[in-house]
Amino acid sequence: MSKNKPQATAEEIHASIGDLSQVEVMHNQILVGIWMRPEKTAGGIILTEKTVDEDKWQGKVGLVLKKGPMAFVSEGSTDFHDQNVNEGDWVIYRVSDGFSIDINGTHCRLIEDIHIKGRVTDPAVIY
């Protein structure tokens, strides 16, 4: 099993994913870098690689990296009531609503705007 890149902070996600200028996000999709718990808890407990790896598949929080041009644009029967997310926001989503991809070895998901369930200031509160 290959070692996961660190994805416990916004800085780690940005550093591991690198340049996104060649990635274009379409329509109402949002590209998020999946938050993965650090290998060591605040209390000093070292998590196994298997435990940390599970966040790749079950992670419910992601850092907004890019948005498509139609993301959070109200039209037809969809009205966002002026709610929106920005690059750098931590968002909550249902795992099954996202399309899992790796960019430069960094675990990400593409999620439609309507599937964003909320926003948090600290991704660690969701678990």
Secondary structure, 3 states (H helix, E strand, C coil): CCCCCCCCCHHHHHHHHCCCCCCCCCCCEEEEEECCCCCECCCCCECCHHHHHHHHHHCCEEEEEEECCCCCCCECCECCCCCCCCCCCEEEECHHHCEEEEECCEEEEEEEHHHEEEEECCHHHCC
